[in-house]
């Protein structure tokens, strides 16, 4: 892709998210989300193969449905309350519609069907943007109206953690596994949103860091399925040794950074007398942990047979810059001891 076009599209992505962040008027927030959607679509379709075009079309239809529902909910809110301000949402009907529209936008269960299929049709770079940057603007809006329907948020959260764990069990394609991982993590964020927005923000930051590391590792290894992971040890042995730790951090295993948000969320849910919800969430996390262990086993404990014909894929040197990967890996693995400091900084 032409670098000038790429720079324009990336600027559009940043601009759309910034407009949504900064807006207090519903129409401006909706406009920012639309700019975001339009900016990423050329990036998704830049490789002219049928899977990429199909993924782009599915993404466009899903986002258009979510955007129209969002606009309908905000218009209904203005009709009922006479207010276009984001903070003035009091009627339960527009709040419910608004929550469901944003759930469709970010891929929460049971509105998640599009996410694994879309992510599977993209390259790892665009998939990284879709899994990280594209979640920011909808979450900014959710955080602003967090006193929403509490039962609806808990149902969406538990369904997402369950679907995210269950859906990833039988997958062999890494992008689909990461899509289900994304759904599960979003479920944890939504589960705690109404009780502690600060904790939702912390979980979102940790999710972005861990997902960034995982995508960059797979991009460096040029791996798109589980079998390809077994070839990565000859190319980057040190990184292959660290990758299982990154994956287990995504699974929320102590003493890695990914344990921090899960631990704090379970603690907060228990404080809110939601012990059953906390138990169900913890049990669904075990499902996710299984497929992370499966990936770790394939990458670190198996060796690919060396009788392939043609050019061996591990002999091709990658031109990817590894400094961002080093920083994000350090954050993914070592932040747990700093939990008290991080909570002190985030608590007003």
Phi, psi and omega in degrees: 000141178303130183300328179292319177294318179299316179298320179296317181292319178294324175297319178297320177299313180294319182295315181300314180295319181295319179299317179294319177301316190273349189276145171247355181255137185300322184295320178294319179299317179297320180297320177298319178296322180291319177301318178302313181296315182293330182286328185275340185297317175297328177294324181290325185262013186293331175265115192278066173243158186301325181295320181292318180295319178297316179298319179297317180295317178299317180297316181299314182296319179295312182292326177294320177297313180297318182294320180291322176296319179297316180294322177296317180295319181290323176295319178297320178297318178295325179291321182281322186252344185073020184230137173256004184283141183297324184287344184260068173240109184240330183283134185295329184294307177296329178295316180296314179299318180297315180298317180293323178297317179289328176298320176293323182295320183264347176094038176280144174292145003271020180256034190257355194305327185288331192295309179299321182293319180293314183295326180295331181275358185255161171284167187293328180295311179291325176298324176298315179297317182295324184277343185241289187299322184289349177274343190292310185296312177300323179291327176299320178289320178297321179293333181282334180242035189300338176284063182263196180294108188295319180296318180299316181295320180293319178297314179299318182295311181294320178298320181291317179295322180291311181295319180298323178283315185291319184293330184277353188296318189258014185272146173246345180272127186296323183293324176291321177299317179293329177294315178292326174299319178298316180300316181296316180294321177297325177299317178298319181295316182292326182300323186258358189305314186284340183266324182209089178301329178299318180291325175298317180297317179298317179296320179297316180297317179294320178298316180299318181296313183291320180292322176303312180299314184296314179297319181293324177298313181294326179291320179295322180278350184055043184253132176237354173221170187297322181298324181293339179294331183292343180271354189285341185293331181283339185269315182217081185299321180295317180294323179295327177290327182276334186300318176303326178293321177297316181294320179289331173294319174301324179285347177086035182266130175288154006263038183266166187299327183296342178289331186304303182297321180296317180298312181293323180293315179298321178297316181293319178298321178295321177297330181273015181060036177244054184297322180295317177299316179298319180296315179298318179297318180295322179292321179292334177296333179293326177298314179298319182300326180299312183285338171291321176297323179297316177295318180299318179297315182296327186275319190256337188244004175237153181238130183284139177296141186262026181256028178286142175274158178083192183287127179289129186295334182283353180272350180276119182288141179271143178263009183290140176285130187261354182297314177301324178295319180297317180295312183292326178295318178299316179294323181294329188260336197237010186273349185302316179297342181268011183307312180301320180295315181297317180294324178294324179290324185276335183281124182290000000 
